[in-house]
Amino acid sequence: MPLIRKSTDSDTASILAVVNAAAEAYRGIIPADRWHEPYMPDAELESEIADGVVFWVAEEDRRLLAVMGIQDKAEVALVRHAYVMPSLQRKGVGTSLLKHVQGLTHKPVLIGTWAEAWWAIDFYRRNGFTVVPNSQKDILLRKFWSIPERQIETSVVLADGRWVEEQLVASHVRPG
C-alpha cells in the first residue's frame, strides 16, 4: 500500500509529471478551446497552491503515484486535481487517496470534472459520490470554483453523502 502524505515544495516536478501524464486521457474530451499544453503548467500549480489547494500524494519507493488536492471553501471542501499515473490506474491508489482526503474534513465534499469524462464520473460514483442535478451544478460551479463560463457549460459536479444529506434536510425545512 502506498504512503499518503502532504506534498512538499520538492514534489512540484513530480506532481506536474503525474498530472500531465494522467491528463492525456482527457485529450479530445476536454473541449479544444479549454485544452492547453502542458495541461497543467508550473505557474498554474503555483496559483492553485496560492489559492488554498492543499495537495496530497501517494508514493511508493519515493516515486509519486498519484496526486489529489483539497480546497476549503467555507461551507464545503473541493477535491481538486485528482490524478493517478496511467500505468497505476484501477489498482486502488486513487480510491485510497480520495478516502484520505475526504477524511481530512467534516464538511460536504464536491468534485468538478468534465461532463464527457465518463471514467472519472464512474470512479467518483463507485466511491459514493452523486452527480448533482444540472439545476444546481452551474450555481455550485460559479460559487465555489473560479472557472470560465465555457468550462461551466462542459462540466459536472459530484457530491458526497454529506452534501446530499444537507440538501435533503434543507428541502424539508419550511419557514414558520
Order of alpha helices (4+ residues) and beta strands (2+ residues): beta-alpha-alpha-beta-beta-beta-alpha-beta-alpha-beta-alpha-alpha-beta-alpha
